[in-house]
Amino acid sequence: METKYLLHHVFFWLNNPESLEDRNKLIEGLNTLKGIEAIKKIHIGVLASTEKREVVDTSWDVSELMFFENEKDQKIYQDHIIHQEFVKNYSHLWKKVVVFDAQDV
């Protein structure tokens, strides 16, 4: 039976979007989250250079997409010390965060 994942997609707007150093620092921090066993898959990305269309939001700087087996695992991630340390050590880099959680159907 195919796993129906809970998807946790997070978009970050940097305080200094023109700073490659800040972007890379945030990516470094996001990579630390790979140490959380409850995360089944994680993808970290930056804005793609695809065609600009009215329906495409290009205002964000960095994103992460995580796959969890269930809500319990997503809660483990939220409470995990690695996640707490990430927020503590890297939140100064962003001015806005938006999260989209979705369940596979």
N, CA, C and O atoms as a MOPAC input file, in Angstrom:
PM7 MOZYME 1SCF
protein

 N      0.83600 1    -1.19600 1     0.00000 1
 C      0.00000 1     0.00000 1     0.00000 1
 C      0.87800 1     1.25700 1     0.00000 1
 O      1.84100 1     1.35400 1     0.76000 1
 N      0.54000 1     2.18200 1    -0.83700 1
 C      1.31100 1     3.42500 1    -0.96400 1
 C      1.10500 1     4.31700 1     0.25700 1
 O     -0.01500 1     4.48600 1     0.73800 1
 N      2.21100 1     4.88600 1     0.75200 1
 C      2.13300 1     5.79500 1     1.89300 1
 C      1.48800 1     7.10800 1     1.46700 1
 O      1.84200 1     7.67200 1     0.43100 1
 N      0.55300 1     7.58700 1     2.25700 1
 C     -0.07400 1     8.89400 1     2.04200 1
 C      0.60200 1     9.86700 1     2.99600 1
 O      0.30600 1     9.88200 1     4.19100 1
 N      1.49600 1    10.66700 1     2.47600 1
 C      2.30100 1    11.55900 1     3.30700 1
 C      1.55300 1    12.82000 1     3.73000 1
 O      0.64300 1    13.29200 1     3.04800 1
 N      1.96800 1    13.34200 1     4.86900 1
 C      1.60300 1    14.68900 1     5.29200 1
 C      2.73900 1    15.57200 1     4.78200 1
 O      3.89900 1    15.34200 1     5.12600 1
 N      2.42300 1    16.57400 1     3.97100 1
 C      3.43300 1    17.46300 1     3.40000 1
 C      3.43800 1    18.78000 1     4.16000 1
 O      2.39100 1    19.37600 1     4.41400 1
 N      4.61500 1    19.21300 1     4.51100 1
 C      4.82200 1    20.44500 1     5.28200 1
 C      5.71100 1    21.33100 1     4.41700 1
 O      6.91900 1    21.11000 1     4.33200 1
 N      5.10700 1    22.34200 1     3.77100 1
 C      5.84800 1    23.20900 1     2.85800 1
 C      5.97800 1    24.59000 1     3.48800 1
 O      4.98200 1    25.23600 1     3.81300 1
 N      7.22300 1    25.03000 1     3.65400 1
 C      7.51800 1    26.28000 1     4.34600 1
 C      8.23900 1    27.22400 1     3.39200 1
 O      9.20400 1    26.84400 1     2.72900 1
 N      7.75200 1    28.45900 1     3.33600 1
 C      8.37000 1    29.48700 1     2.50000 1
 C      8.93500 1    30.57800 1     3.39600 1
 O      8.28100 1    31.02400 1     4.33900 1
 N     10.16300 1    31.00300 1     3.09200 1
 C     10.86200 1    32.02400 1     3.87800 1
 C     11.12400 1    33.25400 1     3.02300 1
 O     11.53400 1    33.14900 1     1.86700 1
 N     10.88200 1    34.41400 1     3.60600 1
 C     11.25300 1    35.69900 1     3.02500 1
 C     12.39100 1    36.24000 1     3.87800 1
 O     12.22100 1    36.46100 1     5.07700 1
 N     13.53500 1    36.45000 1     3.27200 1
 C     14.70500 1    36.91700 1     4.01000 1
 C     14.61400 1    38.40600 1     4.33900 1
 O     14.01600 1    39.18500 1     3.59800 1
 N     15.21500 1    38.78200 1     5.45700 1
 C     15.34800 1    40.20000 1     5.79500 1
 C     16.18300 1    40.91600 1     4.74100 1
 O     15.90300 1    42.06300 1     4.39000 1
 N     17.20900 1    40.23400 1     4.24100 1
 C     18.10100 1    40.79500 1     3.22600 1
 C     18.09500 1    39.88600 1     2.00300 1
 O     19.03300 1    39.11500 1     1.80300 1
 N     17.05400 1    39.96400 1     1.18800 1
 C     16.93200 1    39.02200 1     0.06200 1
 C     18.05500 1    39.10900 1    -0.96300 1
 O     18.27800 1    38.16200 1    -1.71600 1
 N     18.75100 1    40.21200 1    -0.99900 1
 C     19.85800 1    40.35700 1    -1.95000 1
 C     21.14700 1    39.71100 1    -1.43400 1
 O     22.13000 1    39.63100 1    -2.17100 1
 N     21.15900 1    39.25200 1    -0.18800 1
 C     22.36300 1    38.68500 1     0.42800 1
 C     22.45700 1    37.18000 1     0.17200 1
 O     21.70600 1    36.39000 1     0.74400 1
 N     23.38900 1    36.80600 1    -0.69300 1
 C     23.65100 1    35.39500 1    -0.95700 1
 C     24.16500 1    34.71600 1     0.31800 1
 O     23.87400 1    33.54500 1     0.56400 1
 N     24.92000 1    35.44700 1     1.11200 1
 C     25.44000 1    34.91700 1     2.37400 1
 C     24.29600 1    34.53200 1     3.32200 1
 O     24.32400 1    33.46100 1     3.92900 1
 N     23.29500 1    35.40300 1     3.44700 1
 C     22.14600 1    35.10700 1     4.31000 1
 C     21.35100 1    33.92200 1     3.77200 1
 O     20.91600 1    33.06100 1     4.53700 1
 N     21.16400 1    33.88100 1     2.46100 1
 C     20.42900 1    32.76900 1     1.85300 1
 C     21.14600 1    31.44900 1     2.13100 1
 O     20.51900 1    30.46500 1     2.52200 1
 N     22.46000 1    31.43700 1     1.92600 1
 C     23.23700 1    30.21800 1     2.15200 1
 C     23.25800 1    29.82400 1     3.62500 1
 O     23.27400 1    28.63600 1     3.94600 1
 N     23.25700 1    30.79300 1     4.50700 1
 C     23.21700 1    30.52000 1     5.94400 1
 C     21.88400 1    29.85200 1     6.30900 1
 O     21.86500 1    28.89200 1     7.08000 1
 N     20.77900 1    30.34900 1     5.76500 1
 C     19.48500 1    29.73400 1     6.03300 1
 C     19.44500 1    28.30600 1     5.48700 1
 O     18.93300 1    27.40300 1     6.14900 1
 N     19.97600 1    28.10100 1     4.30000 1
 C     20.02700 1    26.75800 1     3.71000 1
 C     20.86800 1    25.83800 1     4.60000 1
 O     20.51000 1    24.67900 1     4.81300 1
 N     21.96700 1    26.34700 1     5.10800 1
 C     22.79300 1    25.58000 1     6.04900 1
 C     21.95400 1    25.13900 1     7.25400 1
 O     22.01900 1    23.98600 1     7.67800 1
 N     21.17300 1    26.06400 1     7.79200 1
 C     20.32300 1    25.74700 1     8.93100 1
 C     19.26200 1    24.72000 1     8.59000 1
 O     19.01200 1    23.79600 1     9.36500 1
 N     18.63200 1    24.87900 1     7.42700 1
 C     17.60200 1    23.92300 1     7.00100 1
 C     18.18700 1    22.52400 1     6.85300 1
 O     17.51800 1    21.53200 1     7.14200 1
 N     19.42400 1    22.44600 1     6.40700 1
 C     20.06300 1    21.14100 1     6.26600 1
 C     20.25300 1    20.43000 1     7.60800 1
 O     20.33500 1    19.20300 1     7.64300 1
 N     20.32300 1    21.17600 1     8.70500 1
 C     20.45900 1    20.53700 1    10.02100 1
 C     19.20400 1    19.74100 1    10.36700 1
 O     19.26300 1    18.78800 1    11.14400 1
 N     18.06500 1    20.13500 1     9.78700 1
 C     16.80000 1    19.45500 1    10.07700 1
 C     16.78400 1    18.01800 1     9.56500 1
 O     15.95600 1    17.21500 1     9.99400 1
 N     17.69700 1    17.69200 1     8.64800 1
 C     17.78700 1    16.32700 1     8.12600 1
 C     18.11100 1    15.32400 1     9.23100 1
 O     17.92600 1    14.12100 1     9.04600 1
 N     18.58800 1    15.80300 1    10.36600 1
 C     18.90400 1    14.93500 1    11.49000 1
 C     17.68400 1    14.47900 1    12.28000 1
 O     17.82000 1    13.69700 1    13.22100 1
 N     16.50100 1    14.94800 1    11.91800 1
 C     15.27200 1    14.57300 1    12.62400 1
 C     14.67500 1    13.34000 1    11.94400 1
 O     14.23500 1    13.39900 1    10.79600 1
 N     14.66900 1    12.22800 1    12.67500 1
 C     14.26900 1    10.94200 1    12.10100 1
 C     12.83200 1    10.92200 1    11.60000 1
 O     12.51500 1    10.16400 1    10.68300 1
 N     11.95800 1    11.73600 1    12.17600 1
 C     10.54100 1    11.73100 1    11.79800 1
 C     10.32000 1    12.23800 1    10.37200 1
 O      9.27800 1    11.96100 1     9.77900 1
 N     11.27200 1    12.96700 1     9.82000 1
 C     11.17600 1    13.47400 1     8.45600 1
 C     11.54700 1    12.35100 1     7.49700 1
 O     12.66200 1    11.83200 1     7.54100 1
 N     10.61200 1    11.97800 1     6.63500 1
 C     10.86900 1    10.88400 1     5.68100 1
 C     11.61900 1    11.38000 1     4.45400 1
 O     12.47700 1    10.67200 1     3.92500 1
 N     11.30800 1    12.58400 1     3.99800 1
 C     12.01100 1    13.21800 1     2.87400 1
 C     12.01000 1    14.71300 1     3.12700 1
 O     11.08500 1    15.24900 1     3.73800 1
 N     13.05300 1    15.38500 1     2.65600 1
 C     13.11000 1    16.84200 1     2.75300 1
 C     13.73200 1    17.38600 1     1.46700 1
 O     14.72100 1    16.85500 1     0.96100 1
 N     13.13400 1    18.44300 1     0.96200 1
 C     13.66200 1    19.14500 1    -0.20700 1
 C     13.82500 1    20.61300 1     0.17900 1
 O     12.90700 1    21.22400 1     0.72800 1
 N     14.98500 1    21.16800 1    -0.10800 1
 C     15.26600 1    22.58300 1     0.17000 1
 C     15.47600 1    23.25300 1    -1.18400 1
 O     16.22100 1    22.75100 1    -2.02500 1
 N     14.81100 1    24.39700 1    -1.38700 1
 C     14.91700 1    25.02700 1    -2.70200 1
 C     14.93800 1    26.53400 1    -2.65900 1
 O     14.63400 1    27.16100 1    -1.64400 1
 N     15.30400 1    27.09400 1    -3.79000 1
 C     15.26000 1    28.53700 1    -4.01500 1
 C     14.38700 1    28.76400 1    -5.25000 1
 O     14.05400 1    27.82300 1    -5.97000 1
 N     14.03400 1    29.98400 1    -5.47500 1
 C     13.14300 1    30.34800 1    -6.57400 1
 C     13.69100 1    29.84600 1    -7.91400 1
 O     14.84400 1    30.10400 1    -8.26000 1
 N     12.85900 1    29.13700 1    -8.65200 1
 C     13.23400 1    28.64000 1    -9.97700 1
 C     13.10900 1    29.76300 1   -11.00500 1
 O     12.35600 1    30.71800 1   -10.81600 1
 N     13.84900 1    29.63200 1   -12.07400 1
 C     13.79900 1    30.66400 1   -13.11700 1
 C     12.80900 1    30.26700 1   -14.21100 1
 O     13.09000 1    30.40700 1   -15.40100 1
 N     11.65100 1    29.77000 1   -13.78800 1
 C     10.60500 1    29.40600 1   -14.73600 1
 C      9.87900 1    30.66400 1   -15.21200 1
 O     10.09100 1    31.76400 1   -14.70000 1
 N      9.02600 1    30.46700 1   -16.19900 1
 C      8.26000 1    31.57400 1   -16.76800 1
 C      7.45900 1    32.29600 1   -15.68300 1
 O      6.78200 1    31.66200 1   -14.87400 1
 N      7.54300 1    33.60400 1   -15.67700 1
 C      6.79000 1    34.41200 1   -14.71400 1
 C      5.37000 1    34.56800 1   -15.22800 1
 O      5.14100 1    35.08000 1   -16.32300 1
 N      4.41500 1    34.11400 1   -14.41300 1
 C      3.00700 1    34.19300 1   -14.77000 1
 C      2.25200 1    34.76900 1   -13.58500 1
 O      2.74700 1    34.74200 1   -12.45800 1
 N      1.07100 1    35.28300 1   -13.83100 1
 C      0.27000 1    35.92700 1   -12.79900 1
 C     -0.01600 1    34.99000 1   -11.61700 1
 O     -0.11800 1    35.44900 1   -10.47900 1
 N     -0.14300 1    33.70800 1   -11.87100 1
 C     -0.50100 1    32.75000 1   -10.81400 1
 C      0.70700 1    32.24200 1   -10.03300 1
 O      0.54000 1    31.47900 1    -9.08100 1
 N      1.91200 1    32.64500 1   -10.40900 1
 C      3.13000 1    32.17900 1    -9.75200 1
 C      3.62800 1    33.23800 1    -8.76700 1
 O      3.90000 1    34.37600 1    -9.14900 1
 N      3.74200 1    32.84800 1    -7.50000 1
 C      4.26300 1    33.75000 1    -6.46400 1
 C      5.78300 1    33.66100 1    -6.46900 1
 O      6.35200 1    32.61300 1    -6.16600 1
 N      6.42800 1    34.75300 1    -6.80900 1
 C      7.89200 1    34.78700 1    -6.85300 1
 C      8.45600 1    35.69700 1    -5.76300 1
 O      9.57800 1    36.18800 1    -5.88000 1
 N      7.68800 1    35.91800 1    -4.72000 1
 C      8.10700 1    36.87900 1    -3.70100 1
 C      8.98200 1    36.26400 1    -2.60600 1
 O      9.60300 1    37.00600 1    -1.84500 1
 N      9.05000 1    34.94700 1    -2.50300 1
 C      9.79000 1    34.28400 1    -1.43000 1
 C     11.24100 1    34.02800 1    -1.85200 1
 O     11.60000 1    34.21100 1    -3.01500 1
 N     12.06400 1    33.60300 1    -0.89300 1
 C     13.49300 1    33.41400 1    -1.16400 1
 C     13.97800 1    31.96900 1    -1.03900 1
 O     14.76400 1    31.50700 1    -1.86600 1
 N     13.51600 1    31.25900 1    -0.01400 1
 C     13.95300 1    29.88000 1     0.24400 1
 C     12.73500 1    29.08100 1     0.67800 1
 O     11.84700 1    29.60400 1     1.35100 1
 N     12.69800 1    27.80700 1     0.28600 1
 C     11.60200 1    26.95500 1     0.73600 1
 C     12.14000 1    25.60500 1     1.19600 1
 O     13.24000 1    25.18500 1     0.83800 1
 N     11.32100 1    24.95100 1     2.00000 1
 C     11.60600 1    23.56900 1     2.36800 1
 C     10.29900 1    22.80100 1     2.26000 1
 O      9.23400 1    23.30700 1     2.61500 1
 N     10.39300 1    21.58300 1     1.76900 1
 C      9.24200 1    20.70500 1     1.66900 1
 C      9.60600 1    19.41700 1     2.38300 1
 O     10.56100 1    18.73400 1     2.01400 1
 N      8.82400 1    19.09100 1     3.41900 1
 C      9.08400 1    17.88800 1     4.20200 1
 C      7.92700 1    16.92100 1     4.05600 1
 O      6.77700 1    17.32500 1     3.88600 1
 N      8.24600 1    15.65000 1     4.12500 1
 C      7.25800 1    14.58300 1     4.04700 1
 C      7.26400 1    13.82200 1     5.37000 1
 O      8.30900 1    13.35600 1     5.82600 1
 N      6.09000 1    13.70300 1     5.97600 1
 C      5.91600 1    12.94700 1     7.21100 1
 C      4.90500 1    11.84200 1     6.97000 1
 O      4.02200 1    11.97400 1     6.12200 1
 N      5.03400 1    10.75200 1     7.71600 1
 C      4.08000 1     9.65200 1     7.56400 1
 C      2.72700 1     9.98100 1     8.17900 1
 O      1.70400 1     9.44400 1     7.75400 1
 N      2.71500 1    10.86400 1     9.18100 1
 C      1.45800 1    11.17400 1     9.86200 1
 C      1.62400 1    12.44200 1    10.70100 1
 O      2.71300 1    13.00900 1    10.78300 1
 N      0.52700 1    12.87300 1    11.31900 1
 C      0.55000 1    14.08600 1    12.13800 1
 C      1.41400 1    13.91900 1    13.38300 1
 O      2.02200 1    14.88200 1    13.85100 1
 N      1.46900 1    12.72100 1    13.91300 1
 C      2.30800 1    12.45200 1    15.09100 1
 C      3.77600 1    12.74200 1    14.77100 1
 O      4.47600 1    13.37500 1    15.56200 1
 N      4.23700 1    12.27400 1    13.60800 1
 C      5.62700 1    12.53100 1    13.21800 1
 C      5.87800 1    14.01300 1    12.97000 1
 O      6.95800 1    14.51900 1    13.27400 1
 N      4.89000 1    14.70900 1    12.42000 1
 C      5.04200 1    16.15300 1    12.20700 1
 C      5.15400 1    16.86500 1    13.55100 1
 O      5.90900 1    17.83000 1    13.67600 1
 N      4.42200 1    16.40700 1    14.54500 1
 C      4.49800 1    16.98500 1    15.89500 1
 C      5.85700 1    16.69400 1    16.53100 1
 O      6.42800 1    17.55000 1    17.20700 1
 N      6.37400 1    15.48100 1    16.31100 1
 C      7.71800 1    15.14400 1    16.80900 1
 C      8.73200 1    16.13200 1    16.24200 1
 O      9.59000 1    16.63900 1    16.96500 1
 N      8.62800 1    16.40100 1    14.94800 1
 C      9.50500 1    17.38000 1    14.29400 1
 C      9.36900 1    18.75800 1    14.93200 1
 O     10.37300 1    19.39500 1    15.25300 1
 N      8.13000 1    19.22300 1    15.11900 1
 C      7.90600 1    20.56300 1    15.68300 1
 C      8.56500 1    20.70700 1    17.04900 1
 O      9.12900 1    21.75600 1    17.35900 1
 N      8.49600 1    19.66300 1    17.86100 1
 C      9.00300 1    19.72400 1    19.23400 1
 C     10.47000 1    19.32700 1    19.35500 1
 O     11.06700 1    19.49700 1    20.41800 1
 N     11.05500 1    18.80400 1    18.29100 1
 C     12.41600 1    18.26000 1    18.34100 1
 C     13.43700 1    19.36000 1    18.63500 1
 O     13.30400 1    20.49000 1    18.16600 1
 N     14.45300 1    19.00900 1    19.41700 1
 C     15.49900 1    19.97500 1    19.80700 1
 C     16.22300 1    20.54500 1    18.57700 1
 O     16.59900 1    21.71700 1    18.57200 1
 N     16.41700 1    19.73400 1    17.55100 1
 C     17.09500 1    20.23300 1    16.33800 1
 C     16.25400 1    21.32900 1    15.68400 1
 O     16.79500 1    22.33600 1    15.22600 1
 N     14.93300 1    21.13700 1    15.64000 1
 C     14.05400 1    22.16700 1    15.07300 1
 C     14.06400 1    23.40600 1    15.96000 1
 O     14.13400 1    24.52700 1    15.45500 1
 N     13.99500 1    23.22200 1    17.25800 1
 C     14.01500 1    24.35700 1    18.18800 1
 C     15.31600 1    25.14700 1    18.05400 1
 O     15.30400 1    26.37800 1    18.07800 1
 N     16.42900 1    24.44200 1    17.91500 1
 C     17.73200 1    25.10700 1    17.73300 1
 C     17.79100 1    25.83600 1    16.39300 1
 O     18.36200 1    26.92300 1    16.30000 1
 N     17.20500 1    25.24500 1    15.36200 1
 C     17.16000 1    25.91200 1    14.05100 1
 C     16.45200 1    27.25500 1    14.17500 1
 O     16.96900 1    28.27400 1    13.71600 1
 N     15.27100 1    27.26500 1    14.79200 1
 C     14.51300 1    28.51200 1    14.94700 1
 C     15.32700 1    29.51600 1    15.75100 1
 O     15.41000 1    30.68700 1    15.38200 1
 N     15.92500 1    29.06700 1    16.84100 1
 C     16.70100 1    29.95800 1    17.70400 1
 C     17.90800 1    30.56100 1    16.97300 1
 O     18.20200 1    31.74600 1    17.12800 1
 N     18.59600 1    29.74800 1    16.18300 1
 C     19.85200 1    30.17300 1    15.56800 1
 C     19.72000 1    30.84800 1    14.21300 1
 O     20.64800 1    31.52100 1    13.76500 1
 N     18.57100 1    30.67700 1    13.54900 1
 C     18.45600 1    31.19400 1    12.18200 1
 C     17.28600 1    32.15000 1    11.96300 1
 O     17.20500 1    32.77300 1    10.90400 1
 N     16.38800 1    32.28300 1    12.91700 1
 C     15.19200 1    33.11400 1    12.69900 1
 C     15.52500 1    34.59400 1    12.47600 1
 O     14.70300 1    35.33400 1    11.93500 1
 N     16.70600 1    35.02600 1    12.88100 1
 C     17.08700 1    36.41800 1    12.63300 1
 C     17.25400 1    36.70500 1    11.13800 1
 O     17.29700 1    37.86500 1    10.72900 1
 N     17.34900 1    35.65300 1    10.32600 1
 C     17.56500 1    35.83100 1     8.89000 1
 C     16.28500 1    36.14200 1     8.12300 1
 O     16.34600 1    36.71200 1     7.03300 1
 N     15.11500 1    35.77500 1     8.67600 1
 C     13.88300 1    35.95800 1     7.91300 1
 C     12.95000 1    36.97800 1     8.52700 1
 O     12.95000 1    37.21400 1     9.73500 1
 N     12.13100 1    37.59300 1     7.62600 1
 C     11.13100 1    38.56500 1     8.07300 1
 C      9.74100 1    37.97200 1     8.03100 1
 O      8.82100 1    38.48700 1     8.66700 1
 N      9.58200 1    36.88000 1     7.27700 1
 C      8.25200 1    36.28100 1     7.12700 1
 C      8.41800 1    34.80400 1     6.80600 1
 O      9.33800 1    34.40100 1     6.09400 1
 N      7.50100 1    34.00800 1     7.35200 1
 C      7.43900 1    32.57800 1     7.05900 1
 C      5.97400 1    32.22600 1     6.83100 1
 O      5.10200 1    32.64800 1     7.59100 1
 N      5.70800 1    31.45400 1     5.78200 1
 C      4.35900 1    30.95400 1     5.51600 1
 C      4.45600 1    29.44500 1     5.36700 1
 O      5.34000 1    28.92900 1     4.68300 1
 N      3.52600 1    28.74100 1     6.02300 1
 C      3.51600 1    27.28600 1     6.00700 1
 C      2.23800 1    26.78700 1     5.34000 1
 O      1.14500 1    27.29000 1     5.60300 1
 N      2.39400 1    25.79200 1     4.47800 1
 C      1.26100 1    25.09500 1     3.87000 1
 C      1.38900 1    23.62100 1     4.24100 1
 O      2.35500 1    22.96700 1     3.84800 1
 N      0.42800 1    23.09100 1     4.99200 1
 C      0.40400 1    21.67400 1     5.31000 1
 C     -0.68300 1    21.02500 1     4.47000 1
 O     -1.79400 1    21.54700 1     4.37000 1
 N     -0.36500 1    19.89300 1     3.86800 1
 C     -1.33100 1    19.18500 1     3.03200 1
 C     -1.21000 1    17.68900 1     3.27700 1
 O     -0.14100 1    17.17900 1     3.61300 1
 N     -2.31900 1    17.00600 1     3.10200 1
 C     -2.35600 1    15.56100 1     3.23500 1
 C     -2.52400 1    14.93600 1     1.85300 1
 O     -3.41200 1    15.32400 1     1.09400 1
 N     -1.66200 1    13.96100 1     1.52700 1
 C     -1.85000 1    13.22500 1     0.27600 1
 C     -3.25600 1    12.62900 1     0.23300 1
 O     -3.80700 1    12.23500 1     1.26100 1
 N     -3.82200 1    12.57100 1    -0.95700 1
 C     -5.14200 1    11.92800 1    -1.12200 1
 C     -5.00500 1    10.68700 1    -2.00200 1
 O     -5.99500 1    10.00400 1    -2.26400 1

